[in-house]
Each structure stands twice: as structure tokens, then as C-alpha cells.
């Protein structure tokens, strides 16, 4: 088809050559200004809504000129309203008169008049990157373009750099049945590229098979294939719109069509993989355009700590099931096991206080500096004194108890490693389980102690050998300190980067497991005392 049929001032070869030269001047744009010329999808999965999300997800500044208004959802298209073509011309003129346009993505055009309006504007402005997604049929199967518009679109092909038809659309552009094989689709792509002297992105998503191939076919017949596994998901609403918008945005940044398509295809794969998280609609749902943004988004207040608490549910359950905890609550714990625990805890607190001091040194404000410094001082002055007092009553195996055991060493080494090489946020995450899990265990043990000595019990507090110790778990000051530490963690997570939050999760998870191991250590590592000694 001769491009001059509808656009008589356009010569395809000269137009393409001139715009390729202009494109070279636009490379490496960090935030390209990308205009989507497409229809509106009120359900948000396709059309300009999908394009705006996609362009934004790739670092572009998104603009939109609306060609049609649709009443649609994931189930189907119920109605289409096409505003006068003159109004589309006014939109395009207003944008380009004020804003430099680095790339254009064209989607649903609908009528021949609309196609003509877009073509005339392209001739005048000659954007450096133009990608056409020939939207003819919606994912639901509804027709989105009449025959006259299809004829006009063939003339428009000479004014674009890349066209991205799916298999049925590729056949329609050639006036042929859709290809039934990948080789057949490639052949049709070569034919279309040569006839209109442009690039064709042949998409194999409509073909059966375990993979989903795409191919960039150049006007000279060169083929560059892209392979990826097929994503098993029903959520494909707006995939064509989104892929073409991604390619247009990336091309303005990279200047290399192969790189742009490769990156866009990789992004689309992840958007399909995470689409189930959205739960939108009863039909083919949308892809997850903003999956990378949401994965790196700052957590809402308290959401990060809640996530960590859920993540350590297994460790909390493991602690509750330990013989040490059950026997301590029941008062049946052997003296040498309790002595071992006291001794190891005292050794741990000495190192833990230094890690808290490090947190104080790294803290971003005076309030948090004072909090961690007070925690370090409390370890050395209050907790250590309490442990020494109790240990004076438990001479059995005291030498062993005061020699650092393997679990204590591993726990301390972990904390010191984070304190030495981690960020402030990671240090906070590493020390928090000693507050939070200890407080959780303490509340459970104190409740058990109250049941032991309650009104329905026949036993007096004096009969519980560890009653005075269990009563210390009811400290309101420690409960408040734990809440403060949790709040500090959430604030640090909000300030930190995604990679830093990932480090916080790792540090917290290791400490949570060491808490389990620490409570299990007396039964696992304490040597039996001499017969009759305890």
C-alpha cells in the first residue's frame, strides 16, 4: 500500500530515514516523555490506563490523547463512543505545542477519520520513536476496529517505526488468514515489514506450546527472536497495550530495538507472574503493571513489623513446645538446666549490651540514641545483677554454665557481625527478637505461673521453685521497651531501601531462630550433674 494514499506529503523511505536520525539525538533519556494515543478502558487493564501505568513503571512521563471511550470490563466490551476526530486533533496539537515528545505509542484508533487525524499529526511532528499496536480485537474477543479503519491503518504503517500485531492481527493486516505455526508467522512478519519498510514485532502468544516466542523482523528480512516460557495465568487483559507501551518507553531510553524489546518482554513476564495478586474481575484479569514498584515500595507504618511477626510464627511455636519452657512453667525444670540457662544468658547479655551500644551510635536521632543506650546500661547493671544473684543459689555446674556454649557463641557472633557490617536498620532488626520473642515467652510463662498459683490451684507461690523468676516477666517497663523497639524498627524500614529491608528480614530471621536454639540449649548442651547434685 502506498503511504501517499492518505498522507500525500509522506514518503515512507524519507520519513523513516529522517526520524531515525532524530531518534539518535534522543538516546539515553532517563525520563522520556511518552504520549499514548489510545482508547480508554474504565476497568484499568488496557488502553491508556494500562499505558500510563506501563510508561510510569519504566521511568517515563506518561501523557495520553484519547481516541475512544469504551464501556468495558474484564468480561467484555459493552459500548464504544468515539469522540469527533477534530477533538483528537485538538488534543494532539495542544500536547505537542507545549511538550517535547520523545516517544509515541499508538493503540486503539477505531475509525478511518481517527486514523487519518493521527497520521496527519505524525507527519507534522515526526516523533523520534513511534510504536503502533494495531488494536483490532479485545482479549474478550470483541471487535474494536471497522473495515474502513483497517484500510486507513495500512497507510499509517509507513509513518511508524515498529508495529506489534498478534497472530490474528498480523494476518488481518496482510488480508490473510492467521498463521497456524511460528514459521508461518515469521513469514508473514517478513512480508509486512518489507511491504511497508518498517519493523514488525511478531508475537507468538496465540500459538500453542510451552514457550511464548516473539521476533523482531526488520525491513530487510532480518529476524531477532526472543524466547521465554509461557506464563500459566488467565490474566492477559491488556498485554498487547502494555508491551507496546513498554517498548516505546524503553526505546527512547536505549535507542536499541532489540534491547528495548528484550527488557519489555522480561518485565511483561514478571507482570503476568504476579498478576494473581491483583484479583481484579471475573474474566481475564489485568497484568500487574506496577509489580516492581510495589515490591520496592515503602511499607506502611507497622506493616513491616507485622510481616516479620508472621514470618517467625514457626519459631514462636517451636519455643512454646520446648521442654525447657514447659518444665520452667510447671516448676519441674532441673536445677542444672536452669543454672546453664542463667549462665549462658549472663554471657549473652555482656555481648548484647555492646551491640545495643552500637545501635545507639548509629541511631539517626537523639531519642533513639538514648533508648538503645539505656538498653545497654540496663543489660549491664540490672539484668547482670539479677543473673548473678540467681546463679549464687545454683552452684551446680556453674563452671560449665559460665563457659560460652556453642549456641551462645553463634548467636553473639551473628549479632556482632551485623553490628560490624550492617546498617542501623539491620542492627535494629537483629536485636529486636531478644526483646520481642523474649517478651512473648515471658507473657506466656507469667500466665502459666498465675494459673499455677491461682484461686483454683492447691499450690502456693512458695512451692514453685522459679516463681520469683517468672514474676519478673510481668515487667511493664520491659513491655514498653519492646513496643518502642518495634516502633523504631518500622520507622527504620520506612526510611530504608528495598535492599536494606531485605537485609533486615534476614537479620531478624537469624536472630529469631537463635532465640529458639537458646531456649533449647540447656537440654541439648548442659552436662548432667554428678548423681545427687541437682
C-alpha positions, 0 to 999 in steps of 0.5 A: 500500500502506498503511504501517499494514499492518505498522507500525500506529503509522506514518503515512507523511505524519507520519513523513516530515514529522517526520524531515525536520525532524530531518534539518535539525538534522543538516546539515553533519556532517563525520563522520556516523555511518552504520549499514548494515543489510545482508547480508554478502558474504565476497568484499568487493564488496557488502553491508556490506563494500562499505558500510563501505568506501563510508561510510569513503571519504566521511568517515563512521563506518561501523557495520553490523547484519547481516541475512544471511550469504551464501556468495558470490563474484564468480561467484555466490551459493552459500548464504544463512543468515539469522540469527533476526530477534530477533538483528537486533533485538538488534543494532539496539537495542544500536547505537542505545542507545549511538550517535547515528545520523545516517544509515541505509542499508538493503540486503539484508533477505531475509525478511518477519520481517527486514523487519518487525524493521527497520521496527519499529526505524525507527519507534522511532528515526526516523533523520534520513536513511534510504536503502533499496536494495531488494536483490532480485537479485545482479549474478550474477543470483541471487535474494536476496529471497522473495515474502513479503519483497517484500510486507513491503518495500512497507510499509517504503517509507513509513518511508524517505526515498529508495529506489534500485531498478534497472530490474528492481527498480523494476518488481518493486516496482510488480508490473510488468514492467521498463521497456524505455526511460528514459521508461518508467522515469521513469514508473514512478519517478513512480508509486512515489514518489507511491504511497508519498510518498517519493523514488525514485532511478531508475537507468538502468544496465540500459538500453542506450546510451552514457550511464548516466542516473539521476533523482531523482523526488520525491513530487510528480512532480518529476524531477532527472536526472543524466547521465554516460557509461557506464563500459566495465568488467565490474566492477559487483559491488556498485554498487547497495550502494555508491551507496546507501551513498554517498548516505546518507553524503553526505546527512547531510553536505549535507542536499541530495538532489540534491547528495548524489546528484550527488557519489555518482554522480561518485565511483561513476564514478571507482570503476568507472574504476579498478576494473581495478586491483583484479583481484579474481575471475573474474566481475564484479569489485568497484568500487574503493571506496577509489580516492581514498584510495589515490591520496592515500595515503602511499607506502611507504618507497622506493616513491616513489623507485622510481616516479620511477626508472621514470618517467625510464627514457626519459631514462636511455636517451636519455643512454646513446645520446648521442654525447657519452657514447659518444665520452667512453667510447671516448676519441674525444670532441673536445677542444672538446666536452669543454672546453664540457662542463667549462665549462658544468658549472663554471657549473652547479655555482656555481648548484647549490651555492646551491640545495643551500644552500637545501635545507639551510635548509629541511631539517626536521632537523639531519642533513639540514641538514648533508648538503645543506650539505656538498653545497654546500661540496663543489660549491664547493671540490672539484668547482670545483677539479677543473673548473678544473684540467681546463679549464687543459689545454683552452684551446680555446674556453674563452671560449665554454665559460665563457659560460652556454649556453642549456641551462645557463641553463634548467636553473639557472633551473628549479632556482632557481625551485623553490628560490624557490617550492617546498617542501623536498620539491620542492627535494629532488626537483629536485636529486636527478637531478644526483646520481642520473642523474649517478651512473648515467652515471658507473657506466656510463662507469667500466665502459666505461673498465675494459673499455677498459683491461682484461686483454683490451684492447691499450690502456693507461690512458695512451692514453685521453685522459679516463681520469683523468676517468672514474676519478673516477666510481668515487667511493664517497663520491659513491655514498653521497651519492646513496643518502642523497639518495634516502633523504631524498627518500622520507622527504620524500614520506612526510611530504608531501601528495598535492599536494606529491608531485605537485609533486615528480614534476614537479620531478624530471621537469624536472630529469631531462630537463635532465640529458639536454639537458646531456649533449647540449649540447656537440654541439648548442651548442659552436662548432667550433674554428678548423681545427687547434685541437682 
